[in-house]
C-alpha cells in the first residue's frame, strides 16, 4: 500500500514496497472496522455567563460590560446557558441593503476548522461578530483567540433552543459551519430563525464544500450530502433568505486519509496520485474562503443562490500540483499510484472520518465532480466573477509558506 503518515496506523494495513516499475499499489488488507472516538465536550454550565466586546467574561445578573449593555446568561434547567436582554438589531426591518459596518453576524461553529476562518474574515470586514459557543467546550484556547480578536462570545448550544433564539435575535446574519454530526441539528437553527423573523436578512447553512445538489459521492459521503440536501430544502421551504457556499477544495495537498490537508505540509518523500492524476479540481485557501464568504453575506447578487468558488489559476490536477511543489523544492519526487479501487476499499471500511474523506477524494479526483456541471444563472453565481478586484491566493503562493 502507498502509505502516507499515519495511514497504516489508521487502517491497520501493511505498507508494501513498490514493485520494480516504481508504481505503488494497495493490497486491500483492511482489518479494522474502525470507529469514531471523539471526546464529548462537557456541556454543564456551573456559573452565569455574559458577553462583552473583546475578552469573554463571567458576569452576575447585575454586572455589565464596559459599553453599558447587560447581557445576562442564566443557567437553564438542563445545565445550558440562555441569554436575556440581548442587543436589538442595528437595522430596521425595511432595510434590505445591510451596511457592512452595522450588520451583525452570528457564527455557529466558529471554533471549528472552517468556522475560525469565517470568524476572522468577519471581524476583518468590520462587522460585529458573535460566536455561539458551547459552555465547557474543550477548545478554550480557540475561544480565547476568537475573543482576543474582537469576537463576542455567546454561550449556548443547539440543544438549548431558547439560547439559540436569543443569540439569533441579536444579529442580522447567521452563518453555520457546524461539522458532520451536527448537520441535521441545523433544523433547530432554521426553526429559531423562523421564530425570530424578518430581522434575519441572510442564513448561510453549513455547506463549504461541493454543491451537494450536483455531486453524488460514494457512501459514506453520500449520506452526509443527503443530510445537507435536507437542510437546503428546509431553508427554502421556510422561505429564509440564504446563500449556499460551494467553495470546492481547500488549498493543500489532498491527502486521502486526512480531514484537514492544510494542517500538513506538501509531501517531502513521494506524491500519492489518485488515478492518472489528470482530473482537475479547484483549490481555495481557508483565508480566502472566509473573505469570499463575508463578501457574499449582504450582497444582493448572492441572495437565494449558490456561490461557487472557481479561481481559474487554482484549477489544477494533482500532476500539475506536484510539478509546482517540485519546482519550489528543486527536487523530483516519485509518484505513488492510488487507484479508484483503493479509495473505494477505504470508503467501504466505514472508518470515520477517513472513509468519508476517501469517498470525497474519489468523487473529486476520479469522478471530477467539481467541474461536471456549468454554473447556471440565476440560481448559481461565481465568486471570482462577482469580486474580480479581490486577489485570491494562488497555489504557487500557498506552497511558498512551506519553504524554509
PyMOL commands that set and color helices and strands:
alter all, ss='L'
color gray80, all
select helices_A, chain A and resi 7-11+113-124+140-148+161-168+180-182+186-196+221-237+261-263+286-296+300-302+312-314+318-329+340-348+354-365+383-386+395-400
alter helices_A, ss='H'
color red, helices_A
select strands_A, chain A and resi 72-75+81-84+104-108+128-133+152-155+173-176+202-204+243-246+249-250+270-274+280-284+305-308+315-317+334-338+380-382
alter strands_A, ss='S'
color yellow, strands_A
deselect
rebuild
show_as cartoon
